[in-house]
């Protein structure tokens, strides 16, 4: 087939009106699966097809676009960047929009690939041509490409900012169309993932604008369409910068998260749970939440209630948030922080160990694993180990391989055992007998089946 493509390319280069030959090449390319096409085209050069784009004949240009689309999609982003960078740059200034979209789409593939992206992003001429192309044509498909390019470096952000595309995107944050507003928030959140992007947004007053939007959401009947996005924006911002600074500078954000956690709307509750887990995954975030006193206690009780008796999805998200709130790395285990996580655990229920154990024995793998993750969080802390050894049959539950038969459950149990074994206080608190059995569990691996169990299973079959 490679020989056939090569011969068709030779035929095309030798005729004055190549419409028929282009159609034959298109048919040949479409008959080959993309996976097989990669080998057929990797050694070929398609300069003749690119040169035929320079024509006033619409049919010829469209056939060339169809052919190149098929060929270029078969090539890796790295190969594209190395071999067709100049041709793609030329396509950005072509009078036919189909050619521009082809070039933008392929450049988009390059930008998304870490090994290929530098070929484009270090080339100011291509960057300028991309931004100019999008600005002139106002192509809706290319907005997300603009944000990705802006996020890569301060220089690329500068090109995008100078093109007025970023200011147009920012303007859509407060536009009348709430669906466009929701999309704009997502894109701004992506831009905020880079330090230079956050600096730019701060200079433009976007953080204040989004904070005001959160305040104004109470009087907007359509706020449920975009409010989760606003909260996610600040949640990500807090983790990347400083939870304390973000919560103190934009109190509307923290107040809204607490309000959403107590809201009857499952969509609002879910976003609040995820955000609280994100905030509470850092030491600074834990301290910020603790400072709110009774407000956070009310939210923690709601999380506990949801984990025990909410809808399944909310139960899982509650369990995950609680495990993040309770997790402390060994180097973070100061006396104050250990007291904080212990007090939060005790707030969950009158008998929190029993509560989590009950959840772990229910016939839903996702709940079982969620409960195990909470035990994994407290297993690394001395107070958690003391609770475990003092809870009847708990160590037997941990060492029992017959509970939780899915791969996810076995992995979660193995992580829990590992959390205990890796703790410097576990041997003393749990006792040498339990500690030796836990180390044996780790040595055997997560999927170990004893010979006795295997024989019993075979007999049952």
Secondary structure, 3 states (H helix, E strand, C coil): CHHHHHHHHHHHHCCCCCHHHHHHHHHHHHCCCHHHHHHHHCCCCCHHHHHCCCCCCHHHHHHHHHHHHHHHHHCCHHHHHHHCHHHHHHHCCCCCHHHHHHHHHHHHHHHCCHHHHHHHHCCHHHHHHHHHHHHHHCCHHHHHHHHHHHHHCHHHHHHHHHCCHHHHHHHHHHCCCHHHHHHHHHHHHHHCCCHHHHHHHHHCCHHHHHHHHHHHHHHCCCHHHCHHHHHHHHHHHHHHCCHHHHHHHCHHHHHHHHHHHCCCCHHHHHHHHHHHHHHHCCHHHHHHHHHCCHHHHHHHHHHHHHHHHCCHHHHHHHHHHHHHHHCCCHHHCCHHHHHHHHHHHHHCCCCHHHHHHHHHCCCCHHHHHHHHHHHHHHHCCHHHHHHHHHCCCHHHHHHCCCCCCCHHHHHHHHHHHHHHHCCCCHHHHHCHHHHHHHHHHHHHCCCCCCHHHHHHHHHHC
